[in-house]
Amino acid sequence: MPRSRLNGALRSHLQPAHRRVAGLLPPAARRRYLYLAGQGRLPRLRSPQTFTEKVSWRILRDRRPELAWTCDKLAMKDHAHRLRDEAGVLVPETLWAGDDLAAVAGRVFDRPWVLKPNHRSGLVRFGAASDVVDAATVAATRDWLRDDQNALLGEWAYSRARKLFLLEEAVGGGEPLDDYKFLVFDGEVAAVQVDRGRFTSEQTRCYYTPAWERIAVELVVPSGPPVEAPANLAAMLRAAEVLGRSFDFMRVDLYTTGDEVWFGELTPYPSGGCMRYEPRAFDAWLGAHWTLPASAR
């Protein structure tokens, strides 16, 4: 049977009482409330300084066309395909996409696969090459297309994404891989977030500079032991910079399998701008790298 894991750090941190109250508020008040619930203080949205304040500002204010598609996973893959030669990345093959998962029920694919919603984050099911999309999988994912990630957090680009199921090949043949998440500002990587054991109860997270110096910081997930720099770090940095260079900020998620660099996804709103970095100085340091676009103000 396919395995299912939900990365619910944000959902569990924002307790049901917070979610109920937030759902009753207009967008600007809701954003302040969610930020207060996660950070313990109100955001400076008129003059944002920290990274999380600027993420919150983007959520409320930035409606530029160049951001509209960045939460649509199929559109992200199109972006990576266009730049794959220059970026030196491989893009996972889309095995099927559609709005009725029952259409592929009973189908066996010739490789390990991953099932996710095209318009949401944190939901995923894994299958081996011998696994089929069975009735249990169809039932367990029935609500995936009913919810809109924009509804609570106000993340506008999610509201523009097509509500579809996306089934694609699993990078690395389905073996657990580290997630490398590059924080890219105007085409330059400021920091790298490395997640190990994602979608498991043993998940850890570390941060590094592009020179692979450890940064002492935590965000929701506990820090783990040091992670060795990937052998193709220079190629991964190059890929992240090419894929993220057209944005004032974008988190570019990549994987590596030996010498190969694989595209994961783009993330314009990391942690919904609500989660607290420890120490807070990292939030300020990261925010200093981000020059918000005057055209969106």
C-alpha positions in Angstrom: 0.0 0.0 0.0 1.2 3.5 -0.7 2.5 5.4 2.3 1.0 8.7 3.4 2.5 11.5 5.5 1.3 15.0 6.2 3.8 17.7 7.1 1.5 19.4 9.5 4.0 21.6 11.4 2.2 24.8 10.5 -1.3 23.4 10.9 -0.4 21.9 14.3 1.3 25.1 15.5 -1.7 27.2 14.6 -4.1 25.4 17.0 -7.8 24.9 15.9 -8.9 27.8 18.1 -6.5 30.1 16.2 -7.7 28.8 12.9 -11.4 29.4 13.8 -10.8 33.0 15.0 -8.6 33.7 11.9 -11.2 32.4 9.6 -13.7 35.1 10.8 -11.3 38.0 10.1 -10.7 40.1 7.0 -7.4 39.5 5.2 -5.2 42.2 6.8 -6.5 41.5 10.3 -6.2 37.7 9.7 -2.6 38.1 8.7 -1.8 40.1 11.8 -3.5 37.5 14.0 -1.8 34.5 12.4 1.6 36.3 12.7 0.9 37.1 16.4 -0.1 33.5 17.0 3.1 32.1 15.5 5.6 34.9 16.4 4.3 36.3 19.7 4.3 39.8 18.3 2.5 41.9 15.6 4.2 42.3 12.2 5.3 45.7 10.8 3.4 45.4 7.5 3.7 49.1 6.5 7.4 48.9 6.7 8.4 45.3 6.9 12.0 44.6 8.0 12.4 40.9 8.8 12.1 38.0 6.4 8.8 36.8 7.9 7.4 40.3 7.8 8.3 40.5 4.2 6.7 37.1 3.4 3.5 38.5 5.2 3.7 41.7 3.1 4.0 39.6 -0.1 0.9 37.5 1.0 -1.1 40.7 1.5 0.1 43.0 -1.2 2.0 41.4 -4.0 -0.3 40.5 -6.9 2.1 40.7 -9.8 1.6 38.3 -12.7 5.1 36.9 -12.3 4.0 35.4 -8.9 0.5 34.2 -10.0 1.7 30.8 -11.2 4.3 30.0 -8.6 2.1 27.8 -6.4 0.9 25.7 -9.4 3.2 22.6 -9.4 2.7 21.9 -13.1 3.6 25.5 -13.9 6.7 25.3 -11.7 7.8 22.3 -13.7 7.2 24.2 -16.9 9.5 26.9 -15.6 12.2 24.4 -14.7 11.9 22.7 -18.1 12.4 26.0 -19.9 15.6 26.6 -17.9 16.8 23.1 -17.5 19.8 23.2 -19.8 21.1 26.5 -18.4 20.3 25.4 -14.8 21.6 21.9 -15.3 18.6 20.2 -13.7 16.4 17.2 -14.3 12.7 17.6 -13.9 10.6 14.6 -12.6 8.3 13.2 -15.3 4.6 13.8 -14.9 2.9 10.4 -15.1 -0.6 11.7 -14.9 -2.6 14.9 -13.9 -6.3 15.4 -13.6 -9.2 16.2 -11.4 -10.6 12.6 -11.0 -8.1 10.2 -9.4 -10.5 7.3 -10.0 -9.5 7.7 -13.7 -6.2 5.9 -12.9 -7.5 3.6 -10.2 -5.9 0.1 -10.6 -3.2 1.4 -12.9 0.4 0.2 -12.3 3.2 2.6 -13.2 6.6 1.4 -14.3 8.5 3.2 -11.6 8.0 4.5 -8.0 5.7 7.5 -7.9 4.5 10.4 -5.8 1.0 11.7 -5.6 0.3 15.3 -4.5 -2.2 18.0 -5.1 -1.2 20.6 -7.7 -2.5 23.5 -5.7 -1.5 22.8 -2.1 1.6 22.0 0.0 2.4 19.4 2.6 0.2 16.6 1.3 1.8 13.6 -0.4 1.5 9.9 -0.9 4.3 7.6 -2.1 3.9 4.4 -4.1 6.4 1.7 -5.2 6.5 0.6 -8.8 4.3 -2.4 -7.9 1.7 -0.2 -6.1 -1.5 0.8 -7.8 -3.7 3.7 -7.2 -6.3 1.7 -5.2 -9.7 2.5 -3.7 -8.1 3.4 -0.4 -5.9 6.0 -2.0 -8.8 7.5 -3.9 -10.8 7.7 -0.7 -7.9 9.1 1.4 -7.3 11.9 -1.0 -10.9 12.8 -1.7 -10.7 16.1 0.1 -7.5 17.2 -1.5 -9.3 19.2 -4.2 -11.9 20.6 -1.9 -9.6 22.8 0.2 -7.9 25.9 -0.9 -4.6 26.8 0.9 -5.4 30.4 0.3 -8.5 30.2 2.4 -6.8 30.4 5.8 -3.3 31.8 5.2 -4.3 34.2 2.4 -1.5 32.9 0.1 -2.8 34.5 -3.1 -0.8 32.4 -5.6 -2.3 29.2 -4.3 -5.7 30.6 -5.2 -4.5 30.9 -8.8 -3.2 27.3 -9.0 -5.3 24.6 -10.9 -7.0 22.2 -8.6 -5.7 18.9 -9.8 -4.1 15.7 -8.7 -0.5 15.4 -9.8 1.2 12.0 -10.1 4.9 12.1 -11.0 8.0 9.9 -10.8 9.7 9.7 -7.5 13.2 11.2 -7.6 15.9 8.7 -6.6 13.7 5.7 -7.2 11.6 6.4 -4.1 14.5 6.2 -1.6 14.5 8.9 1.1 16.4 11.9 -0.1 17.5 15.1 1.7 15.6 18.2 0.7 17.8 21.1 -0.1 15.9 24.4 0.0 17.8 27.4 -1.4 16.7 30.9 -0.2 17.4 33.0 -3.4 17.2 36.8 -3.4 17.5 38.5 -6.8 19.4 35.5 -8.2 21.8 35.0 -5.2 21.6 32.3 -2.6 21.7 33.6 1.0 21.1 30.4 2.9 20.4 26.7 2.4 17.8 24.8 4.4 18.4 21.0 4.6 15.5 18.8 5.7 16.2 15.2 6.5 13.5 12.6 7.2 10.7 14.9 5.8 7.2 13.3 6.1 8.4 11.2 9.1 8.4 11.8 12.9 12.2 12.0 12.8 12.5 15.0 10.6 15.4 17.4 11.3 16.4 20.7 9.7 19.7 22.5 9.4 20.8 25.8 7.8 24.0 26.6 6.0 25.6 29.5 4.2 26.4 28.9 0.5 30.0 28.2 1.6 28.5 25.4 3.8 29.1 27.0 7.2 26.5 25.9 9.7 24.0 28.6 10.8 22.7 28.2 14.4 19.0 28.6 13.8 15.8 26.6 14.2 12.4 26.9 12.6 9.6 24.6 14.0 11.6 21.4 13.2 14.5 20.6 15.6 18.1 20.8 14.3 19.9 17.6 13.5 23.6 16.7 13.4 25.8 18.4 10.8 25.1 17.5 7.2 28.0 17.1 4.8 28.0 19.4 1.8 26.7 17.6 -1.3 29.5 16.7 -3.8 27.8 18.8 -6.4 27.0 21.8 -4.2 28.4 24.2 -6.8 26.0 22.8 -9.4 23.1 23.0 -7.0 23.8 26.6 -6.2 24.0 27.4 -9.8 20.7 25.7 -10.5 19.0 27.5 -7.7 20.3 30.9 -8.8 19.1 30.3 -12.4 15.7 29.1 -11.4 15.2 31.9 -8.8 16.8 34.8 -10.6 13.6 36.3 -12.0 12.2 36.9 -8.5 13.0 39.3 -5.7 12.8 36.3 -3.5 12.1 32.6 -4.1 12.9 29.4 -2.3 14.1 26.9 -4.8 13.8 23.3 -3.6 16.2 20.7 -5.1 17.4 17.1 -4.7 20.6 15.5 -5.6 21.3 11.9 -6.6 25.0 11.6 -7.0 26.0 13.9 -9.8 22.5 14.8 -10.9 20.5 17.8 -9.7 16.7 17.4 -9.6 14.1 20.1 -9.5 11.6 19.9 -6.6 9.5 23.0 -6.5 9.3 26.7 -5.9 8.0 28.2 -2.7 7.1 31.9 -2.6 5.6 31.8 1.0 7.9 29.7 3.3 5.9 28.6 6.4 3.2 31.1 5.5 5.3 33.8 7.1 4.0 32.8 10.5 6.6 30.6 12.0 9.3 32.0 14.4 13.0 31.6 13.8 15.2 31.1 16.8 17.2 33.2 17.3 15.1 36.1 15.9 18.3 37.7 14.6 18.3 35.2 11.7 14.9 36.5 10.7 16.3 40.1 10.6 19.5 39.0 8.8 17.5 37.1 6.1 15.1 40.0 5.7 18.0 42.4 5.0 18.7 40.4 1.8 15.3 41.0 0.4 14.5 44.2 -1.5 10.8 44.3 -2.0 9.5 45.4 -5.4 8.4 49.0 -5.7 6.0 48.1 -8.4 3.9 46.0 -6.0 3.6 48.6 -3.3 
